[in-house]
């Protein structure tokens, strides 16, 4: 009988549980970022739960009962939802937005400090990213307004950070590492950024001293989260450069969420504005999606997909470049024959599974496949002529060249094809230690396996002819004693690369880190300790396998003193950062793979300070960071436009140090703007020949991102994006010994202006556009001061005068664009 009673009790309990109601959702802050460790409770009872690292919570409650639901966290103002009554079996999705709690008691100011601030991570509002003008709008465009981030080419989405190069930056989307194409050599070939800003929810950036949970690169981390929508939304952004569109929504009682975006871009507006007259078809297309499905309250699946097709057809006709001085003006006239046809196709898919074992433990499994097929085919003959431009301002032919002396020609040939497949399987875990008070500890770990299969064919040569004489490669020991002795050596190209590579790289890497946040007396502190390991094997038919392993410990410490009337945060970061060679770093200047290239190593020391204060009753923050990086086993390289060619050696050591400053706040009430300034010095020592500037030695940086509006007409808004960089040491020929040539390019100066008239947004209501969440039209002027910036030089050889002439390759002049944006 007692067994029957027990069975009856179990059945009744299960039935009662099945008849309960469920409240679930994602807790967000004002920047639409998830908040972890928020207490969710029913007032007047012991029923409650806590949100996980994704901000997700789920709470079982009794049906048909009036409930008061409370969301509380020490860093945020509490949110209370009163008089909730749910039916049996009902599932209610509730996604509260919690505001930062700022309290003033006497003269003591208490404000919330996030873990990102303690870690030295810069957080950028996605709304600013979508509105600020730029020749390449998007995340990278905004990064260039930050100190320590540099790029002297507005058509490129790549960037260098604190003396590193374009290959030294990590990019993550929802914890999934993403990649760029391999073969792109110039900014005008790049097209679209890998990041679709229409889908972005949060943007975090670290310029150095980052945690062990991030991968093995030397310079920076860009960590993005794509949105998980809670309702239907759509939008379109159209301009003379192309169009973007997105749509997002939910289904199956919001268990399924999806956001998708497509982008089309045509860079003809920029290509046709340059000095080279050409038939150019630079078209770029991509489609991205992020889908999540919550199988049950503890288990969720996510899918990130991307298809990108970049097509660049270029048929140059002629070009005239005027340079020199007022007293001695020079013009180079170039006639072209031939064309270039480039195609870059990338396909990327990643599946992420997340399982909440309990309120403290979260486990993730991530698998991804990246496939790229790239071709770079060109045959271009350039015939050079020198002359003097007409300097008579009143003449009809002002600036034209009346008489041209032919000095030579150059034929460039290329048939480069690459096929790469990268497959990844990764496990990550997070365990949160529950502690009382405003403190918490967290353990993160992960292990990842990669397989990279690359097939590459390189065929490039350059033939140089100067006034009928074939120019041989530099550094040859052949003696020409004509006409007394016949010269019988074969004619050879000035440069030539010929290689076929089939390479497989397998990697196993992992990390573990422990983070803690608490108090030291009345001062709030944060510390993080972690380490990574990375093992890789390079194999191929043409060489013996090579296996190497590196170990990278890292640490951070931050303290926010309890000072009256002063809100300051101090932090220090240090650690060892390795960069095991990717395929491009294994390939030397001749195109051959060197399998035993070591990982480059950098030891980071970063000291930073955040000072938050009010000025004219408006909030401001001054962020300053001093850094030093000691590099060893350096793989030296040359930089041509955005193409990096490594020497596949580890024969150099280097250093980088500098100071970064950034002041951001409400310069104009209700808007966020900032001013950035930076100083950098980076040098390398190759084979103990002495220290010389590295290709990314950009000494001074100044940038401003400024937002404004007309006080009596707040719908009319202005956005200014201004950048000044001193010149890079890239003015010498690529084949030249860098110890003999340390010419610098001219300083880079650029300002982009955007003016929008807003009919509807979160600050302005409109009956006419009541069905829109946002609607505005605008005009953008790129390079408003029409500065002549250059990225490289063409070196023309004149045998008659025995000299070489550096001709700057100028970037885009002033360009006008119109734009329409609508969101529903």
Residue, then its C-alpha position, 0 to 999 in steps of 0.5 A: x500500500x505504501x508503494x501505491x501511495x508513493x507512486x500516487x504522490x510522484x504522479x501528482x507532483x509531476x502533474x503539478x509541475x507540468x501544469x506550472x507556467x514558465x517565464x523566460x527571456x534574455x536580460x539586456x543592458x542599454x547597449x543591447x548586450x546580455x547581462x550575466x548573474x542577474x537575480x530573477x525572483x518572485x517577491x515574497x517567496x523563495x522562488x528564483x534563478x540567475x541569468x547565465x553568461x548569455x543573459x538567458x534565464x528561465x523561471x517556473x512559477x505557479x499558474x493563476x496567481x498574481x506575481x511580482x517579478x524582480x530583476x536585480x543586480x548590484x551594477x544596475x537599477x532593479x526592474x520590477x514587473x507587477x501583477x503577472x498572472x499566467x495560465x497553466x502551461x503558458x510560456x511568457x517571454x520577458x526581455x527586460x532592459x536594465x539601466x546602469x545604477x548611478x547613485x550619489x550620496x553626499x560627495x561619493x559617486x558610486x557607478x557601475x564598472x563592467x568587466x570590459x572596462x576592467x579588462x581594457x576593452x573598448x566598447x562601441x555603440x553599433x548605432x554610431x558604426x552605422x551612421x558615421x561616414x567612410x569610404x568603407x563604412x563599418x566596424x573597421x571605419x570606426x576602429x581607425x578613429x581609435x588610438x593605436x589603430x592605423x591604415x593609410x588606405x580608405x578603400x581597405x578594411x584592414x588595419x594595423x594595431x600598435x606596430x603590428x601588421x594586417x595579419x596580426x588581428x583576431x576577429x570573432x563573431x559570436x565566439x566563432x573565429x572568422x577569416x579574410x581572403x588570402x590573395x588580395x593585394x590592393x584596397x580596391x580589390x577588397x570590397x566588403x568587410x567580413x562584418x555585416x554591421x546591420x546584424x551587429x548587437x555589440x562590438x568589443x575591441x582590445x588593442x593589446x594585453x588581451x586575455x588567454x581566452x582569445x586566440x594566438x595573434x600578436x596585436x588585437x582582438x575584435x569581438x562581435x555579437x550578432x543580434x538575437x531578435x525578439x520581434x520582427x524588423x527589417x531595413x534597407x540602406x541604399x546609396x550610390x555605392x550599393x545597397x544593404x538590406x536585412x530582415x529578422x524575426x522569431x517563430x515557434x513561440x520565439x524559440x527560433x530567432x533569425x537575422x539575415x542580411x545581404x549586401x551589394x557594393x560597386x566601387x566604381x564611384x571611387x575607381x573612376x575618380x582616380x588618376x588612372x582612366x580605366x574600364x573597371x567593374x568592381x562588384x562585391x556581394x555577400x549574404x549572412x545569417x545568424x539563426x538560433x533555436x532553443x530546443x529546451x530551456x537548457x539547450x540552444x543551437x546557433x548557426x552562422x553562415x556567410x557567402x561572399x563573392x568579390x569580382x574585380x575586373x580592371x582594364x586600365x587605359x592611361x594615366x597622368x601624374x603631376x608631381x615634383x616642385x613648382x620650379x621643376x614640375x614633372x609629369x609621368x604619362x602612362x599608356x596601358x594595355x591588357x587587363x586584370x580579372x580577379x575573383x574571390x569566393x568564400x563560403x563559411x558555416x558554423x554551428x554552435x551548441x550551448x548547454x546550461x548544465x545548471x545556473x553556474x555551468x555552461x558548455x559550448x561546442x562549436x564547429x565551423x568550415x571555411x572554404x575560399x577559392x581565389x584567382x588573380x589573373x592579370x597581364x598589363x603592359x605599361x609604357x612610360x613617358x616623362x614630360x613637363x606639364x603646362x604651368x600657365x594658369x591662364x592657358x587652356x592646356x593648363x596641367x597638360x603635357x605637350x611633349x613626352x619622352x618615352x623612357x621605357x615599359x613594364x609588363x606585369x603577368x600573374x596567374x595566381x590561384x588558391x583553394x583553401x579549406x579550414x575545418x574547426x571543432x572547438x569546446x568551450x566552458x564557463x563555470x561561475x562561482x557563486x559568492x556573496x556581495x558584489x563579487x564573483x569568480x569565473x573559470x573559462x576553458x577551451x580546446x580547439x582542433x583545426x585542419x587547414x588544407x591549402x592548394x596554391x599556384x603562384x605564377x608572377x613575373x615582371x619584365x622591365x624595359x628602359x628605352x629599348x634595354x632589358x633591365x635585369x634583376x638587382x644584385x646580379x654579378x654578371x658583367x656586360x662588356x659589350x661591344x668588346x665581348x658578346x653578352x650571351x647571358x639569357x634575358x630574364x625577368x626583373x622579378x619572377x615567382x614560380x611555385x606550386x604548393x600543397x600544404x596541410x596544417x593541423x593544429x590543437x590549441x587550448x586555454x584556461x583562465x580564472x577571473x575574480x572580481x571583489x574588494x580590497x578594503x573599499x576599493x574594487x579590484x579585478x584580476x585574471x590569470x590564464x594560459x594558452x598552448x598551441x601545437x601545430x604540424x605542417x606537412x606536404x609532399x615537397x618537404x618533411x613534416x614540421x611540428x612545434x608547440x608554444x605556451x603563452x601565460x597572460x595576466x591582468x590586474x585592475x583596481x578602482x580606488x574608493x576616492x571621494x569626488x574622483x572616479x578612476x580605474x587603473x589596470x595593468x596587463x602582461x603576458x606572452x603572445x605567440x603567432x604560429x604561422x598561417x599559410x601566408x607566413x610560411x611562404x617566402x618571397x619566391x613563393x616556396x613554403x618553409x615548413x619550420x618557420x617558428x611562431x613569432x613571439x611578443x611580450x606585452x606590457x600595458x599600463x592603463x588609466x580610465x578617468x571618468x568626470x563631468x564637464x559642463x554637467x556632461x559625462x566624459x572619460x579620458x582613457x590613457x594606455x602606455x605599452x611596450x612590446x618586445x618581439x623575438x623570432x620575427x618573420x620580416x616582411x615587405x608591405x605593398x598596398x595591403x599585400x604582405x610578403x614574408x621572408x619566411x625567416x625568424x632572423x629578426x628581433x623587434x620592439x614597439x612602444x607608445x602612448x594612446x589617449x582617447x577622450x570621449x563624451x558628450x561634446x554636444x549634449x545628447x551625442x557621443x564624440x571622441x578625440x584620439x591621439x597616439x605615439x608609436x615607435x617600432x623597429x626591427x633588427x635583422x641579423x644584428x645589422x642594427x635597428x631600422x623602422x618596421x613597415x608599420x612604424x607610424x609615429x603620430x596619429x590623431x583622429x576625431x569622431x564628432x557628432x552634432x545637430x542644429x539646435x533649432x532643427x535637431x533632425x538635421x545632424x552632422x557626422x565628421x570622421x577625421x584621421x591624420x597619420x604620419x607617413x609609413x616607411x614604404x616609399x622605397x622599391x620592394x626589392x631594395x635592401x631596407x637598410x639602404x632605403x628608409x624613404x617614407x610616404x607622405x602623411x595621410x590626411x583625410x576627413x569624411x563628412x556626413x549630413x543626415x536629415x532624420x524623419x523618424x528615429x528613437x528621438x524624433x516622432x513623425x505621423x507621416x513615418x509612423x510605420x518606420x522605426x528609423x528613416x533618414x536621407x543624407x549626403x556624404x562627402x569623402x575626403x572633403x579637403x581633397x587631400x592627395x594621399x598615396x599608398x605606394x610609389x611606382x619606380x620608373x627607371x630611366x637608363x638615359x639619365x641613370x636615375x629612378x623616379x618615384x611616382x606616387x600612387x594617389x588614393x581617392x580624391x573628393x567624392x560625393x555620395x547620397x544615402x537613404x536608410x529605412x528601418x521598420 
